[in-house]
Amino acid sequence: MTEDDPTVPIICEECGTETRVPLETLADTLERHNDNRHDGEQVAQVDPDIADRIADLVADDLGLLEDAE
């Protein structure tokens, strides 16, 4: 990982932790944490504010937010 690689904030309210992980390892990191700490329950997650913003950007990019004519 270089200092220019994008990182994503993840939070686990149950553990009281927040960290940033490289985008390329995001899915594996979340899965490993949830498997090891929460018996596979999806407790740790991408920061909800960031997840919402990413969803908006993807929807806009795909043209899903354009008004129907």
C-alpha positions in Angstrom: 0.0 0.0 0.0 1.2 3.5 -0.8 0.2 6.7 0.8 -1.9 7.6 -2.3 -4.0 4.4 -2.1 -7.7 5.2 -1.1 -8.8 4.2 2.3 -12.3 3.7 3.6 -13.5 4.4 7.2 -15.1 1.4 8.9 -16.8 1.5 12.3 -17.9 -1.1 14.8 -20.2 0.4 17.4 -20.3 -2.8 19.4 -16.5 -2.9 19.8 -16.3 0.9 20.0 -13.7 1.0 17.2 -13.2 3.1 14.1 -10.4 2.7 11.6 -9.5 3.2 8.0 -8.5 0.3 5.7 -7.3 0.2 2.1 -10.2 0.0 -0.4 -8.7 -3.2 -1.9 -8.9 -5.0 1.5 -12.2 -3.6 2.7 -14.4 -6.6 2.1 -11.9 -9.1 3.6 -11.3 -6.9 6.6 -15.0 -6.5 7.4 -15.6 -10.2 6.9 -12.7 -11.2 9.1 -13.7 -8.8 11.9 -17.3 -9.8 11.9 -16.4 -13.5 11.8 -13.9 -13.2 14.6 -15.7 -10.8 16.9 -19.4 -11.2 16.1 -19.9 -14.8 15.0 -20.4 -13.6 11.4 -23.1 -11.1 12.2 -22.7 -7.9 10.1 -21.9 -5.5 12.9 -18.8 -3.7 11.6 -19.5 -1.7 8.5 -18.4 1.1 6.3 -19.2 4.4 7.9 -22.9 5.0 7.0 -22.3 8.6 5.8 -19.6 7.4 3.4 -21.6 4.4 2.2 -24.6 6.8 1.5 -22.4 9.2 -0.4 -20.8 6.4 -2.5 -24.3 5.0 -3.3 -25.3 8.5 -4.5 -22.3 8.8 -6.7 -22.8 5.4 -8.2 -26.5 6.1 -8.8 -25.7 9.4 -10.5 -23.0 7.8 -12.6 -25.4 5.1 -13.8 -28.1 7.8 -14.5 -30.5 6.5 -11.9 -31.1 9.9 -10.5 -32.1 11.6 -13.7 -35.7 12.8 -13.9 -37.9 10.7 -16.2 -39.0 12.7 -19.1 
